């Protein structure tokens, strides 16, 4: 049946087109998976994206945010502009899946499924190119670098990725949900991510004579334990906060008190009030450690990305679209996560939604950022179908 005859049956058209595109998308995914590229290194991946957009007849622009790509699909009549974003970068993890298409680059792996995301958006491009005469406005396809370093979104926005955009749609595969199921969160979906470096300087000396030295390790240990009181005693219990010390380095051997200790920490929050409280408290604790333990404490605190807050203006039409395409029994409301995503840079500027797409493989209990992560590739056509139908709903 020609597309023109099926345009009045978008459910069937989108489902059939998604299934038709799936084998080629899986092949592209496996190629990208075999050749992972880290943040701002995605030259090969961007080339694959550009070539596929050209094959589809989709106008595109390369070199956006250094290694990002934008694609443009115009509808049949004037209307709003919707950005749909996928991230492309891999992680510095050595793959241990044993798959025939496993990474060929030591120490690099698509352990978060960004290869899945990239080809899913290519599939959406294929579907929406066919549907273009039937919707209003424009779709901007955002293939983003450097999500894992929380830098790529800002880089693309600085290069014009959001110019003229009225709303945005993001997505992520979820190994805690089976293929064919979708999830959402109302309001704050993902946490703000901040980081800090704390340098504690003491006075080095012999381990046998600690009175003649000033021990930065003991001071650092006090800071690590006191930092947890930020969560337990300073922030409202209903405002979740996570303070994690991810690295502590200092000293060289058994019997020398070192000159300094370097702590690296991460702070995750869902609310602006808690974010402000946590930063102020950690700075105050560092100052107190310096005063009370005769050390110097220098803190470099950086706010990375804000919380990702879903807008009802995008979420409600999206839920209606998913109900039409799949039925609401395959859509579940979830809880916020303390993980972070730089798609929040889009969501702070325009109404946006981050959709969760089930990707668990039968019989497996995978987790993101794991060296053995193996998402079910059935999530690719499922994601194409869901995102395409939501776009059609938003631009109908």
N, C-alpha and C positions, 0 to 999 in steps of 0.2 A: 504494500500500500504506500503511495507517495506521501511525503511529509505534509504536503498541502492538504491532503485528505484527512490526515491524522492530527492536525494542529488543534482541532476542537476536542481532542482526547489527550491532553498533556500527560496524564498519568501513564497511559500506555506508551506514548511516544518517548517520554523520558526513560521509562524502564527499559524499553527495547533498545534505545540508542546506547544507554549505559552498558547493557549486556553486550551489545555489538562491539563497543570500544574496548571492553575489558581485556581481551587477550593481548592487544597491542600495548595497552597501558601496563600490564603486568611485565611484559618484555622490557619496556623502557625502565620500569622500576628496578628490575633486576640488574640492568646495565648500570644505572645510577648507584645502586647498592654496592656493586662490585668496585666502583670507583668513587668512594666517599671523599668529600672535600670539606674542610673546616671553614670557620667563619671568614668571610671575605676572600676565600680561595675558590669560590664556586664557579670558576671560569668554564670548565667542561660542562657542568650541569646547566649553567645558563645558556651555553651553546646548544645543548639538546632541547631546552625549552624554546629557544628562539626558532630553531629549525622546525619543531613541531607546530608552533604557532603559524609559521610561514606556510607549512603544508596545509593547514586548516584554512588559510586565507584570512587569518586574524592579524590586523595591524599591531605592530609591537615596537617597543623601544628598549634598547639594551643599555647597560652601564648606569643604571639608576641605583643610587646608593652603593656605588662602586661595582658590585657584581649582580645587582638585581635586574629583573626584567618586568616591564609592564606590557600587558596586552589590552586591546580595546575592541569591544564589540558594541556597535550601535544598534538600537532597536528600530522598529519601523515608524515610530512617532516620538515626539519630544516627551521628556519625562526626567525623573531624578537619575542620579548617578550612584551606582552601587559598586563598592570595591570588595573583591573577594580575595583574601590573602592566604598564601601557603608559604611555609618556610622551607629552605633548601639545604641548610648546612648539617654536617655530621658532627660527631663527637670524638674527642681524643681517647677512644677506648679500643682495645685490641679485641677483635671479634673472635668468638669461640663457639659459633653455631654449628660449624661443619657443613653448612649448606653448599651446594655446588656453585652458587652465585655469591658466596661470602666475599667480604672485602679482600681485595688484593693489595691493600696498602696497610702495612703494619702500623698499629697504633691508631687507626682511624676506622670508625664504624658508624653506620646509620642505626644507632641504638635507641633513637627516639621516634623513628618512623617518618622523618622528614622526606625521605624518598617516596614514601606512600603519599604524603601530602602533595608533593610536587606533581606526581602523575594524576592524582585525583583532580587537581585544578586544571590540568591539561584535558582531562575527560570532561570537566564542566565547560571548558572552552569549546570542545567539540559539540556538546549538546546545545549550548546557548547560541552557537553560530547557526545551527539549524533552526532554532526557535526565534532568532532575532526579528524577523518580520512581525511576530506576534506580541512583542513586548515594547514598552515605552522606556525611553531613556537610554542609558549607557551602562555597560559593565566594564569595570577596570579590573583586570586580572593582575594581582600583585604577587610576583614570585620573589620572595624576600631572602636575602642572605643574613647570616650572623644573628639568628635568634638566640642561639645558645650562649652568646656573650651579651645578650640584651642590648645590642648596638644597632642591629640591622634596620629595625623599624624607623628609628630616628633618622638614620642615614637616607632611607628612601623618601621619608616625608620631606627632608631638607631638599631633596632633588625633585620634589613636585608630585610625589605619588598620591597625595590627597587633594591636589588642586581640583576644585570643582566637585569633589565627592560629597554626597549627602548622607551616606550611611555605609557601614562596613560589616562584612561577614567573615569570621575566622572559624577555624575548626582544628581539632586535634584527635588523633586516634587514641582509643582507650582500651588497654588490654584487660581492664577489669569489667568489660562489658562484651557480650557476644556479638559477632557480626550480625548486622540487621537490626540492631537496637541503637537508639540515639538518646543522648542526655543533654540536660540543660540545667542552669542555675539562675534563679531570679536575683538580680542585684549583684553584689560582689561575688565574683566567680573564682578569681585567682588573686593571690596576695601581691602586695608591694614587695619588692626585693631591694634591700639596702645592704651595703657591705662596709666593713671597717678594718683598718689596719691599726694595731696598737703596738707601739714600740716602747718597751719599758727598759730604761737604762739604769744600771746600778754601778757597782764598783767591783771589778774582778779581784779575785784573791784565792788563797789556798783553802781547800775544803776543811782542813783541820783548824782553821782560824777564822770562822765566819764573822767574828766580832770586828775583824779588821777589814771586812769587805761589806758591800751592800748587795744583797742577793736578789736579783731580778726574777729568778725562778719562783721563789716564795711569793713575791709580789704578784707575779702573773697567776699563780695558783689561786691566790685570794680573789683576783679579779674574775677568773673563770667561775668560781663558785658564787660570788656575789652577783654576777651577771644574770644568773637564773632567778634572782629575787625581783628582777624587772618584771618577769612574767607572773610570778606568784604573789607579789606584794604591791606592784605599782600600777598595773593595768587592770581595767575592769574585767571581771571573769568572762563576760559575754563578748569581749573584744579579743579574739585569738591573736596571740603573738608567739613567735618562735625565735629564740636567740640561740644560735649555734656557733661554737668556736670550732672552726674547721681545721685550723693548723696552729701548732705551737712549736716554735723553733728557737733554740738557744742552747749554748753550751757545746763543749767538744769532747769531754771525757769525764771520768769518775770523780776526780779530785781537784777540779777547778771550778770555782764560782764564776760564772761568765759575766761579761760586761753588759749584755743585753739579751732580751727575749722579744721575739716578734710573734704576736697573735693575729690571726686572721679570722674574722667572724662574719656571720650572715644574720640579718634580721628580716623576718617576714611578718607582715601585718595586713589586715583587711580594712582597717578604719584609719582615717587621717589622724584622729585624736590619739590612738594607740601608737601610731608611727611617730608622732611628735614626742609622746611620753617616753618611748623606748630610746630614742636618740638622746634626749636630754638626760635620761637616767644613766645611760652608759658613759656619756661624757663626764657626768658628775662622779660616777664610781671611779673612773680613771684618775680624776683629780684627787679624789679621796685617798686612793692607793698611793699616789705620789706623795701626798702630805704625810700620811700615816706610816709609810714604810721607807721613807728617805730616798725614794727613787725619782727619776724623771719619767713622765708618761706623756707620750705624744700620740694623739689619735687623729687619723685621717678617716672621716666618716663620709661615705658617698651614697646619695640616694640614686638608685638605678632606675627602676620603673615603678609607676603607681599601681594600685590595685586595678584589676580588670573588672569593670562593672558592666554587666549586660543591661541594655536598654529595653524596656517593655515595648518601645516603638518598633523595634526590630524583632524582639522575641515573640510577641503575640502573633504577628503575621506568619512568622516562621513555624510556630506550632500549628497554625491552621493549615499551612502547606504540608507539613509532615503528616497530619491527620488525614488529609486528602490522599496523599501518596502511599502511606503505609498503614494508617490506623493508629490511634493514640495508644493502643496496647503495646506498641513497640517504641514508645517514647517515655522516658522516665525523668522525673525531677531529682536532681542530685544535691549533694552538699558542696559548699565551697572547698577549694583545695588551697593549702598553703604553698603550693608550687607557684611559679611566676612565669609570665609570658610577656614579651614586649609588644604583642598585639594590643596591649593596654595603651600604647602610644597612639594607636588609631582610635581606641574607644574613648579616650579623653577628649578627642577633637570632634568626633561625629558619633551619633547613635550607632551602637554596634552590638553584635552577638557572637559569642564563641560557642560553637556547637561541638558536642562530644559524639564521636563516631566509634561504635564498638569494633574492636579488632582482635579479640581473644581467639586463639586457635583451639579447637577441641582437644581436651585432655591436657592442656598446658596452663600454667599459672605464671605468665610472664609479667615482667615489670619494665617500665621505661628506664633508660640509662643503664641497662644490664648487658653484659657481653654476650649473653645467649638469647637476646630478645628476638622473637620470631612472630610478628603479627600475621594474622590470617589475611592473605591477599584478597579474600572476598570483601574486605572492607573498602576496597577501591571502587568497584561499581556501586556498592551501597552508598558510599560517600558522594560519588558523582550524582547519583539519583537524588539524594536528599538535598544537596546544595543547589542543584539545578532547579528543583521544584521550589525551593525557598526563594531563589533569585526571581523566578517567574512570578511568584506571589508578590514580592516586593516591587516589581516593575510592571505588574499587570495593569 
